[in-house]
Amino acid sequence: MVLNKGEIITIAAGHKGHTGACYYNKKEEDLAYEISKKLVDMFNLKQFKAYEVSPTGTGYTEKTQLYAEVNNANRYNAKLHLCIHFNAYDKKAEGTETWIYAKGGNAEKYAKNLTTEISKALGLRNRGIKVSGVDGKKLYVTSATKAPCCLIEVCFMDNLNDMNKYNLDDTCKAIYKAVTQENYTSNVNTLLDNKNANTSVYRVICGSFKIKAYALNREKELNNKGFNTCLLFNNNLYKVQVGAFSLLANAENLKKRLIQNCFDSYIEFN
């Protein structure tokens, strides 16, 4: 079971809008949200249709946060919903696991890949697939979403050894591979809708600078927000490219996401 280009995936951060686990000066909702945001950008850059459906705002209770996430996810005819969490128990438990509603469906197939790829990428113990209500806690999200749902417990954030192994980029790439069965490549020059890189493309540019240092600073800002970049040099200008597409609509979608993140950008065609 794989997600194909053009298909819809929804992704949410567990506990977004209320306090989840908190250890070593890190909050579960913050860690989960940075994964969720980065994954949405990665999938969209690769021509999937990904939507970040975490509840907005603050002041949620545990129940109202779950209701909001499910309601947001169910607005889409998604093939898969991912909910990102971090575990906590007794500071000794370790590893990664994925929760599903029941065995025998597509969620189980995705979950098996998720635990395998995350454990391999981060060097974590593979705790396998857990079934809601069977292996312990009953999980509302896994049962209430219309799409097959995988609730990922990336690692135990109260276990310092687990947290020392955690890495945002490696985690996101592992999840991407688990869902698509493809390695994620961050070189935006490959994002050409499966056409030859030498063909004419719509390039999304987020800054043109005469001084290279300024361009590198812009790249750093974009990377910190989860965007992949590459640096171009032509006409004596350093240009920060965030995407290259054969379809104008895909370039315009990326430009909209950049604007939503407070980055001015424009589209070049060549």
Secondary structure, 3 states (H helix, E strand, C coil): CCCCCCCEEEEEECCCCCCCCEECCEEHHHHHHHHHHHHHHHHHHCCCEEEECCCCCCCCCHHHHHHHHHHHHCCCCCCEEEEEEEECCCCCCCCEEEEECCCCCHHHHHHHHHHHHHHHHHCCCEEEEEECCCCCCCCHHHHHCCCCEEEEEEEECCCHHHHHHCCHHHHHHHHHHHHHCCCCCCCHHHCCCCCCCCCCCEEEEEEEECCHHHHHHHHHHHHHCCCCCEEEEECCEEEEEEEEECCHHHHHHHHHHHHHCCCCCEEEEC
